[in-house]
């Protein structure tokens, strides 16, 4: 694992914020907006099959979506309650690594898809996907500390080069038959490009999420679009994966300025994780591809990837801890598994 000192990391942060002096040395860097940003990842990248997939325990709540591993335990975030009896609130849980529930909070968050924890375990960052906000809350009480807009929020789009989504083999195998029928019926192709379907207001591949008000049964926002998914802190900065932008951003929380960004591998990035505080690489999960990608945080290059076998739980929330990638599959019904695989 390549590591980078805090001095080197901060130097890279300053350079990339002011014009990406480091990135320009890479021959495949491309101009994007006002900053130099790595071009989309090359189609050829190293890939290897995952080792043994371990099932650890069922995540607390109804539909665990985001995840963050810390020395205190595993944080998960649950969309249940954020669209129903307590609009604008969600559930956050802290569990031990053997599945014992340690803490339960009810912070703000609408249809949340990601959770990050600061390095002191004092506050949590919530990707409030359906309100397109990033919320910082107290890790003990759940009270809101601050709210921010999500850079790159909008509608997830497809590209002609995208791979088709993998079938939800695992979800079908564990859901009750009635739930499977509802999900399959809802996920059938809609007659128009603006229609939506899918369990919990979304089709199986994650497209079209968040069109809201005009769509019966979908209590998302009235305007099209969604926001952040995976979140990860490092040296006081915040890394954020935003599917509508197909981009991973590095944000300075104090100024809420985007310092740097690079494109995601696919169109449905979800959890992100960093192996150690000093690591130069970031792991990105893609739900549709059922894979994890190790990215150079300066060049954006894919230096390694792990492909889950067919029939594995999809990676939604994801984190990296002590040589393992942890993830959870948001399949609803209180049966979301917490899994891990050795890096």
Beta strands, then each sheet from edge to edge (+ up, - down):
strand 1: 29-32
strand 2: 35-38
strand 3: 48-49
strand 4: 54-58
strand 5: 64-69
strand 6: 74-78
strand 7: 91-95
strand 8: 101-105
strand 9: 114-117
strand 10: 123-128
strand 11: 133-138
strand 12: 144-149
strand 13: 228-234
strand 14: 237-242
strand 15: 247-252
strand 16: 257-263
strand 17: 269-273
strand 18: 281-286
strand 19: 291-296
strand 20: 302-307
strand 21: 317-321
strand 22: 324-328
strand 23: 337-342
sheet 1: 1+ 2-
sheet 2: 3+ 20+ 19- 18+ 17-
sheet 3: 4+ 23- 22+ 21-
sheet 4: 5+ 6- 7+ 8-
sheet 5: 9+ 10- 11+ 12-
sheet 6: 13+ 14- 15+ 16-
end
